[in-house]
Amino acid sequence: MPSPLDGRKLWIAGIGGAGMSAYALLARAWGAEVRGWDRTHTPYLDQLAGIDVEISEEVPSPPSGWEPFVSTAFAGRVAGKSRAALLAELVSLRDSIVVAGAHGKTTTSAMIAFCLEGLGRDPAWLIGADVPQLGGNAGTGTGWLVVEGDESDRTVAELRPRIAVVTNVDLDHHTTFASHADVAELFATWLANIPAVVRGDELSPYEGPLAVPGGHNRRNAATALAALELAGVERDEAAGVLADFRGAARRLEHRGRAGDVEVYDDYAHHPAEIAATLDVLENGGRLLVLFQPHLYSRTRHLAAELAAALAVADVVAVTDVYPAREQPVEGVTGKLVVDALSDLRPGMLVAWTPTVEEGARFLAGQIRSGDRVVTIGAGDVDRAVGALLETLG
């Protein structure tokens, strides 16, 4: 039986990203020849052995006769089909489960794939983070395809899986959506076209054994189990496997210990996510945070809310904004969060440390015996973890 992409030649611009690297791996497994380009080497490229990847500052022209697909990061710089078009095609070729929503979609999709894998269902998966127990962010099995969807540019509406999951609805992408109602409308329109649907915010939190802590993960688990039931998996059977799930990279990830000081890293970038993370880490001792705001638009709109979420910590350092796909906005820096936090908790030790390195040095100088330290943000703030652990010895 021929593979679904036999004879296709796909060239991917931005192949080193979490999403595009996963799509490349699956497309090759499904018969396509795959090549690509990126500006820098990323850890995700390490899993693409055998795929020709060009690393250069300048964008090359796609090879003659190859279909170009372009990641969101390079849209407008390279001619070709969008990331969303490639994902939509992959979803259309297999019985698929797509997990979307403002918060928890990485963990929920990872939970689903982990259970299917543990039960011998041989899934494929495309997830926006490394899942150590699954061996990476992409898998190429022959069973269900589990996909983490993305509403940030509305392209999740182009996907037509057999099962659609929305973990929850929140306003997180202010350049795309005008209001919470606008986000809700997108999801409602999408779900109306899908045969089977799970709404995570309508479910009670899961009460069974879990290795990952926090009320938010109990909601993620309930959502994952509901999706697995729709895929034909008995709930008790799935729950037995789910108990051993230990999480995805950068999701409340324990990165190390120095003496009795614990160091964690988390991808949280929205106030609700930060609040959930810090709620888990509060243990009666001091909590120190290095926070890197993500996107100028989010920082401008949510500075006060970000400060309120961070206010439960004892010491906070805030870096400048990680821009990702956005251009700088005059007057919008991480100092907006610092000022809001200082107003909210006068006397709290809050530092404006524009670079990640400055933030790491500041926190290292404040750490005491018994503290918990966490780096938070969806950019590259996790670079500070090594420096912190090295300083602590």
C-alpha positions as CSV (number, residue, x, y, z in Angstrom):
1,M,0.0,0.0,0.0
2,P,1.6,3.3,-1.0
3,S,2.3,5.9,1.6
4,P,0.0,9.0,1.4
5,L,2.8,11.4,0.4
6,D,4.7,9.1,-2.0
7,G,6.4,11.1,-4.8
8,R,6.0,14.5,-3.1
9,K,9.0,16.8,-2.6
10,L,8.6,19.2,0.3
11,W,10.9,22.1,1.1
12,I,10.3,23.7,4.5
13,A,11.4,27.2,5.5
14,G,11.8,27.4,9.2
15,I,12.2,23.7,9.6
16,G,13.9,24.1,13.0
17,G,10.8,25.2,14.8
18,A,8.8,23.0,17.1
19,G,6.0,22.6,14.7
20,M,7.7,22.5,11.3
21,S,10.3,20.0,12.5
22,A,7.5,17.7,13.6
23,Y,5.7,18.1,10.3
24,A,8.9,17.3,8.4
25,L,9.5,14.1,10.4
26,L,5.9,12.9,9.8
27,A,5.9,13.9,6.1
28,R,9.0,11.9,5.5
29,A,7.6,8.9,7.3
30,W,4.6,9.2,5.0
31,G,6.6,8.9,1.9
32,A,7.7,12.5,1.0
33,E,11.2,13.7,0.2
34,V,11.9,16.5,2.6
35,R,14.5,19.3,2.7
36,G,14.6,22.6,4.5
37,W,16.2,25.7,5.7
38,D,16.4,27.7,9.0
39,R,18.4,30.7,10.2
40,T,19.9,28.9,13.2
41,H,20.4,25.4,14.5
42,T,17.8,24.3,17.0
43,P,17.5,21.2,19.2
44,Y,14.5,20.1,17.2
45,L,16.8,19.6,14.2
46,D,18.7,16.8,16.0
47,Q,15.7,14.5,15.4
48,L,15.8,15.1,11.6
49,A,18.7,12.8,10.8
50,G,18.8,12.1,7.1
51,I,16.9,15.3,6.1
52,D,19.0,17.9,4.3
53,V,18.8,21.1,6.3
54,E,20.6,24.3,5.2
55,I,21.5,26.8,8.0
56,S,22.2,30.3,6.8
57,E,21.3,33.9,7.7
58,E,19.9,34.6,4.2
59,V,16.9,32.8,3.0
60,P,17.7,30.6,0.0
61,S,15.4,30.0,-2.9
62,P,13.5,26.8,-2.8
63,P,14.9,24.0,-5.0
64,S,13.4,23.7,-8.5
65,G,10.6,21.2,-8.5
66,W,10.0,21.2,-4.7
67,E,6.8,22.4,-3.0
68,P,7.7,25.2,-0.5
69,F,6.0,25.5,2.8
70,V,6.8,28.4,5.1
71,S,6.6,28.7,8.9
72,T,4.8,31.6,10.4
73,A,8.1,33.1,11.5
74,F,9.2,33.6,7.9
75,A,5.8,34.3,6.3
76,G,6.2,37.1,3.7
77,R,9.9,36.6,3.4
78,V,9.6,33.3,1.4
79,A,7.0,32.4,-1.2
80,G,5.2,29.2,-0.5
81,K,2.2,27.6,1.2
82,S,1.6,28.2,4.9
83,R,2.4,26.1,7.9
84,A,-1.3,25.7,8.4
85,A,-1.8,24.3,4.9
86,L,0.8,21.6,5.6
87,L,-0.8,20.7,8.9
88,A,-4.3,20.7,7.4
89,E,-3.1,18.2,4.8
90,L,-1.5,15.9,7.3
91,V,-4.6,15.9,9.5
92,S,-6.7,15.1,6.5
93,L,-4.7,12.0,5.7
94,R,-5.3,10.1,9.0
95,D,-7.9,9.7,11.7
96,S,-6.9,12.6,13.9
97,I,-7.5,14.2,17.3
98,V,-6.7,17.9,17.4
99,V,-6.3,19.6,20.7
100,A,-6.7,23.4,20.9
101,G,-7.5,26.0,23.5
102,A,-5.8,28.8,25.4
103,H,-4.1,26.8,28.1
104,G,-3.1,23.2,28.5
105,K,-3.1,22.0,24.9
106,T,0.5,20.8,24.9
107,T,0.1,18.7,28.0
108,T,-3.4,17.5,27.1
109,S,-2.2,16.4,23.6
110,A,0.8,14.8,25.1
111,M,-1.3,12.9,27.6
112,I,-3.5,11.5,24.8
113,A,-0.5,10.4,22.7
114,F,1.2,8.9,25.8
115,C,-1.9,6.8,26.6
116,L,-2.3,5.6,23.1
117,E,1.4,4.7,22.9
118,G,1.3,2.9,26.3
119,L,-1.7,0.9,25.2
120,G,-0.1,-0.3,22.0
121,R,-2.3,1.8,19.7
122,D,0.8,3.0,17.7
123,P,-0.2,6.7,17.4
124,A,1.5,9.4,15.4
125,W,1.7,12.8,17.1
126,L,2.6,16.4,16.4
127,I,3.1,18.3,19.7
128,G,4.6,21.8,20.3
129,A,7.1,20.6,22.9
130,D,9.4,17.7,23.6
131,V,7.7,14.9,25.5
132,P,10.6,12.9,27.0
133,Q,8.6,9.8,27.6
134,L,7.6,9.7,23.9
135,G,11.1,10.4,22.7
136,G,10.3,13.8,21.2
137,N,7.7,16.2,19.8
138,A,6.7,14.0,16.9
139,G,5.9,10.4,16.3
140,T,5.2,8.5,13.2
141,G,3.0,5.5,14.2
142,T,0.2,4.1,12.1
143,G,-2.7,4.7,14.5
144,W,-4.5,7.9,15.5
145,L,-2.7,11.2,14.7
146,V,-2.7,13.4,17.8
147,V,-2.1,17.1,17.0
148,E,-1.7,20.2,19.1
149,G,-3.7,22.9,17.2
150,D,-3.0,26.7,17.3
151,E,-5.6,29.4,17.4
152,S,-3.1,32.3,17.6
153,D,-3.6,33.0,13.8
154,R,-7.1,31.4,13.5
155,T,-5.7,28.5,11.4
156,V,-7.0,25.8,13.7
157,A,-10.3,26.5,11.9
158,E,-8.8,24.9,8.8
159,L,-8.3,21.5,10.4
160,R,-10.9,18.8,10.0
161,P,-10.1,16.0,12.5
162,R,-12.5,13.2,13.6
163,I,-12.2,14.5,17.2
164,A,-11.7,18.1,18.2
165,V,-10.8,19.2,21.7
166,V,-10.9,22.7,23.2
167,T,-9.3,22.7,26.6
168,N,-10.6,26.2,27.5
169,V,-11.3,29.7,26.1
170,D,-9.3,32.8,27.0
171,L,-8.0,35.9,25.3
172,D,-4.3,35.3,24.8
173,H,-3.5,36.7,21.3
174,H,-4.4,40.4,21.2
175,T,-3.3,41.1,17.6
176,T,-5.6,38.4,16.3
177,F,-8.7,38.6,18.5
178,A,-10.6,41.7,19.7
179,S,-12.2,40.1,22.7
180,H,-12.9,36.9,24.6
181,A,-16.1,36.6,22.7
182,D,-14.2,36.7,19.4
183,V,-12.1,33.7,20.6
184,A,-15.2,31.8,21.7
185,E,-16.8,32.4,18.3
186,L,-13.8,31.0,16.4
187,F,-13.9,27.8,18.5
188,A,-17.7,27.4,18.2
189,T,-17.5,27.8,14.4
190,W,-14.7,25.2,14.2
191,L,-16.4,22.7,16.5
192,A,-19.6,22.9,14.5
193,N,-17.8,21.2,11.6
194,I,-16.3,18.3,13.6
195,P,-18.0,15.0,14.2
196,A,-16.9,14.5,17.8
197,V,-16.1,17.2,20.3
198,V,-14.7,17.6,23.8
199,R,-15.0,20.9,25.8
200,G,-12.5,20.7,28.6
201,D,-14.1,23.6,30.5
202,E,-17.3,21.6,30.8
203,L,-15.7,18.7,32.6
204,S,-15.0,18.0,36.3
205,P,-11.3,17.7,37.2
206,Y,-9.9,14.2,37.2
207,E,-9.6,12.7,40.7
208,G,-7.5,9.7,40.0
209,P,-3.7,9.2,40.5
210,L,-1.4,11.6,38.6
211,A,2.3,12.1,38.5
212,V,2.0,15.7,37.3
213,P,0.9,18.2,40.0
214,G,-1.6,21.0,40.1
215,G,-5.3,21.5,39.6
216,H,-4.7,22.6,36.0
217,N,-3.3,19.2,35.2
218,R,-6.3,17.5,36.7
219,R,-8.4,19.5,34.2
220,N,-6.0,18.5,31.4
221,A,-6.3,14.8,32.4
222,A,-10.1,14.9,32.4
223,T,-10.0,16.4,28.9
224,A,-7.5,13.8,27.7
225,L,-9.5,10.9,29.0
226,A,-12.7,12.2,27.4
227,A,-11.0,12.4,24.0
228,L,-9.6,8.9,24.4
229,E,-13.1,7.6,25.2
230,L,-14.3,9.1,21.9
231,A,-11.4,7.3,20.2
232,G,-12.6,4.0,21.5
233,V,-10.3,3.6,24.6
234,E,-11.9,2.5,27.8
235,R,-11.6,5.1,30.5
236,D,-10.2,2.8,33.2
237,E,-7.6,1.4,30.7
238,A,-6.4,4.9,29.8
239,A,-6.4,6.1,33.4
240,G,-4.0,3.3,34.3
241,V,-1.5,4.5,31.8
242,L,-2.0,8.2,32.4
243,A,-1.0,7.8,36.1
244,D,2.6,7.4,34.8
245,F,2.7,10.5,32.6
246,R,5.4,12.8,33.8
247,G,4.9,15.9,31.6
248,A,6.2,17.8,28.6
249,A,9.4,19.8,28.5
250,R,9.2,23.3,30.0
251,R,5.8,22.6,31.6
252,L,6.6,22.9,35.3
253,E,9.8,21.0,34.6
254,H,12.1,20.3,37.5
255,R,15.6,21.2,36.2
256,G,17.8,20.5,39.1
257,R,18.7,20.9,42.7
258,A,21.7,22.5,44.5
259,G,21.7,21.6,48.1
260,D,18.2,22.2,49.3
261,V,17.4,24.8,46.6
262,E,15.1,23.5,43.8
263,V,15.1,25.0,40.3
264,Y,12.2,24.7,37.9
265,D,11.4,26.0,34.4
266,D,7.9,26.7,32.9
267,Y,6.5,27.9,29.6
268,A,3.7,30.0,31.2
269,H,3.2,33.3,29.4
270,H,-0.4,34.3,30.3
271,P,-1.5,35.4,33.8
272,A,-3.7,32.3,34.2
273,E,-0.8,30.0,33.4
274,I,1.6,31.8,35.7
275,A,-0.9,31.7,38.6
276,A,-1.4,27.9,38.1
277,T,2.4,27.3,38.1
278,L,3.1,29.4,41.2
279,D,0.2,27.8,43.0
280,V,1.9,24.4,42.6
281,L,5.3,25.7,43.7
282,E,4.2,27.5,46.8
283,N,5.2,25.3,49.7
284,G,5.7,27.6,52.7
285,G,9.2,28.5,51.7
286,R,10.4,31.4,49.6
287,L,9.6,31.5,45.9
288,L,11.9,33.4,43.5
289,V,10.9,34.0,39.8
290,L,12.7,35.2,36.7
291,F,9.9,36.2,34.3
292,Q,10.4,37.0,30.6
293,P,7.3,38.6,29.0
294,H,6.3,37.2,25.7
295,L,5.0,39.4,22.8
296,Y,4.7,43.2,23.0
297,S,0.9,43.0,22.4
298,R,0.4,40.6,25.3
299,T,2.6,42.7,27.6
300,R,0.8,46.0,26.7
301,H,-2.6,44.5,27.3
302,L,-1.9,42.3,30.3
303,A,0.8,44.0,32.3
304,A,-1.4,44.5,35.4
305,E,-2.7,41.0,35.2
306,L,0.8,39.5,34.8
307,A,1.9,41.5,37.9
308,A,-1.1,40.2,39.9
309,A,-0.1,36.6,39.0
310,L,3.5,37.2,40.0
311,A,2.6,38.9,43.2
312,V,2.4,35.6,45.2
313,A,6.2,35.2,44.8
314,D,8.7,36.6,47.3
315,V,11.3,37.9,44.8
316,V,10.7,38.6,41.1
317,A,13.1,39.7,38.3
318,V,11.6,40.7,35.0
319,T,13.4,40.8,31.7
320,D,12.6,42.7,28.5
321,V,9.9,41.3,26.2
322,Y,10.7,38.3,24.0
323,P,9.4,39.6,20.7
324,A,8.9,36.3,18.8
325,R,7.0,37.3,15.6
326,E,6.3,40.9,16.7
327,Q,8.1,44.2,16.1
328,P,8.9,46.5,19.0
329,V,6.2,48.8,20.2
330,E,7.3,52.2,21.6
331,G,6.9,52.3,25.4
332,V,6.2,48.6,25.8
333,T,9.0,46.8,27.7
334,G,9.1,44.4,30.6
335,K,9.3,47.4,32.9
336,L,5.5,47.8,32.6
337,V,5.2,44.6,34.6
338,V,7.8,45.7,37.1
339,D,6.0,49.0,37.7
340,A,2.6,47.3,38.0
341,L,4.1,44.8,40.5
342,S,5.8,47.5,42.5
343,D,2.5,49.4,42.7
344,L,0.6,46.2,43.7
345,R,3.1,45.1,46.4
346,P,5.1,48.1,47.7
347,G,8.3,46.9,49.3
348,M,8.4,43.6,47.5
349,L,11.9,42.9,46.0
350,V,11.3,43.4,42.3
351,A,14.0,43.9,39.8
352,W,14.1,45.2,36.2
353,T,16.8,43.1,34.6
354,P,16.5,43.7,30.8
355,T,18.5,40.6,29.8
356,V,18.2,37.0,30.8
357,E,21.8,37.0,32.0
358,E,21.2,40.0,34.3
359,G,18.1,38.3,35.7
360,A,20.0,35.1,36.4
361,R,22.7,37.1,38.2
362,F,20.2,39.0,40.3
363,L,18.3,36.0,41.4
364,A,21.5,34.0,42.2
365,G,22.4,36.8,44.6
366,Q,19.1,36.5,46.4
367,I,18.8,32.7,46.8
368,R,18.7,31.3,50.4
369,S,18.6,27.8,51.7
370,G,15.2,26.2,51.1
371,D,14.2,28.5,48.3
372,R,12.4,27.4,45.1
373,V,13.5,29.2,41.9
374,V,11.6,29.2,38.7
375,T,12.2,30.7,35.2
376,I,8.9,31.5,33.5
377,G,8.2,32.5,29.9
378,A,7.6,31.3,26.4
379,G,10.8,32.7,24.9
380,D,14.4,31.8,25.8
381,V,14.4,32.5,29.6
382,D,15.2,28.9,30.2
383,R,18.8,29.8,29.2
384,A,19.1,31.1,32.8
385,V,18.7,27.7,34.3
386,G,22.2,26.5,33.6
387,A,23.7,29.7,34.9
388,L,21.6,29.5,38.1
389,L,22.6,25.9,38.8
390,E,26.2,26.6,38.0
391,T,26.3,29.5,40.4
392,L,24.6,27.5,43.1
393,G,27.2,24.8,42.7
